[in-house]
Amino acid sequence: MDFAYRNYHCPIFNYLELEISLFRNYILPMGDLTSCNFPLGVLPISIKYFKAQAQNGNVLLTWEKTGNASLEYQIEHSANGIQWTEIANIREMTFPNNNSYLHTEPFQNRNYYRVKHGSQTGTIYSEIRIVSFKNNVHLIPGANPVRNNIQIDNYSQQVTVIIYSSDGRKVKQLKLVSGRNNVEVSTMDPGSYIVSIQSVHGESQFHKTVKQ
């Protein structure tokens, strides 16, 4: 074996020996690896922005992350910005940077929201966003007793009007549209009625009216 290696001058063997020698002695200048765009690494994660906006009585939460790793998010909700409750746990199965969640049961007044996720350095929170709901529904003062209709201005999102007779029977129910509404009462029997105006957040107004 030693004889063949030293004395058999085959060009292939010489070529292989040269190649092995080159790779053994070559040093690749890597430099600072933290600045390289290698596909093998995972970029650090942060929440780029977080938004919350009222949408038809609900709250739409949207956020965007930086980095290329999938995450598990916890959506937290609060009435005062101090005591928090987790309302959703969202696990990304792919790598979308834009995410959203629709909260269908917000409080009737102030709502505080934040997004939380864990990282190698600890727990990271987004900025806190606040969404407030107010009762912007008003019955327009008019003739009382009424004959044909009751006018109600609605500047809220989802509002239901229920009219009860004096003995507690429900005689009419409808959803208001945005703006001024004319609630038809011309077909109702004469007498006293209670007009209940209810928002999607549980707020209620009660007005007494008399149908002529």
CORFEN-V156975 format. One record per residue. N is the residue number from 0. PSI is psi in whole degrees, -180 to 180 (none if undefined). OMEGA is omega in whole degrees, 0 to 359 (none if undefined). Layout:
BEGIN
n = <N	N>
psi = <PSI	PSI>
omega = <OMEGA	OMEGA>
END
This chain:
BEGIN
n = <0	1	2	3	4	5	6	7	8	9	10	11	12	13	14	15	16	17	18	19	20	21	22	23	24	25	26	27	28	29	30	31	32	33	34	35	36	37	38	39	40	41	42	43	44	45	46	47	48	49	50	51	52	53	54	55	56	57	58	59	60	61	62	63	64	65	66	67	68	69	70	71	72	73	74	75	76	77	78	79	80	81	82	83	84	85	86	87	88	89	90	91	92	93	94	95	96	97	98	99	100	101	102	103	104	105	106	107	108	109	110	111	112	113	114	115	116	117	118	119	120	121	122	123	124	125	126	127	128	129	130	131	132	133	134	135	136	137	138	139	140	141	142	143	144	145	146	147	148	149	150	151	152	153	154	155	156	157	158	159	160	161	162	163	164	165	166	167	168	169	170	171	172	173	174	175	176	177	178	179	180	181	182	183	184	185	186	187	188	189	190	191	192	193	194	195	196	197	198	199	200	201	202	203	204	205	206	207	208	209	210	211>
psi = <-44	-37	-45	-36	-40	-30	-14	100	67	131	-31	-46	-42	-39	-44	-40	-38	-42	-41	-40	-39	-46	-29	-32	-3	132	121	122	96	-32	-147	107	-21	-19	4	149	61	137	-9	-19	167	124	149	150	139	161	115	-46	161	127	150	131	145	141	99	46	-6	180	121	122	130	144	160	136	161	156	170	20	148	151	162	119	146	124	125	146	145	154	-15	-2	6	-52	124	147	134	125	-12	148	116	124	121	130	-22	-151	54	138	-24	130	158	158	136	117	115	-2	60	164	161	-18	-111	143	127	139	148	158	136	142	155	153	179	-22	0	-165	135	134	148	178	157	134	146	133	127	140	135	152	104	51	129	131	128	124	135	-162	137	107	158	158	-52	-43	162	130	131	127	130	114	20	-164	-65	116	137	137	129	130	126	145	172	-22	12	5	139	120	-17	141	136	160	138	147	169	137	-154	134	138	105	114	126	10	-26	-4	149	149	146	-174	141	156	124	116	125	117	129	165	-18	4	-2	144	144	146	131	136	134	159	127	128	none>
omega = <179	181	182	183	185	191	181	187	177	180	181	180	179	180	179	179	179	180	179	179	181	182	180	186	183	179	181	180	185	180	181	185	182	181	183	178	181	181	184	184	175	182	178	185	170	178	185	176	179	183	176	181	178	181	178	179	176	175	178	179	178	178	180	179	169	182	187	179	175	186	169	184	169	176	182	187	181	176	184	181	181	179	187	176	177	181	179	174	187	179	177	176	176	183	176	177	180	182	180	177	180	178	187	181	178	175	183	179	182	178	177	182	171	177	181	169	181	177	180	182	180	181	180	178	173	170	179	177	183	174	181	175	178	179	182	179	184	172	184	178	180	180	177	18	178	179	191	183	175	181	180	174	181	175	176	184	182	184	178	176	176	179	181	174	183	178	173	179	175	184	181	177	178	176	180	171	178	181	183	179	173	181	184	179	186	183	181	179	175	179	180	181	173	178	179	178	187	176	180	181	177	178	182	170	179	180	178	178	179	177	182	none>
END
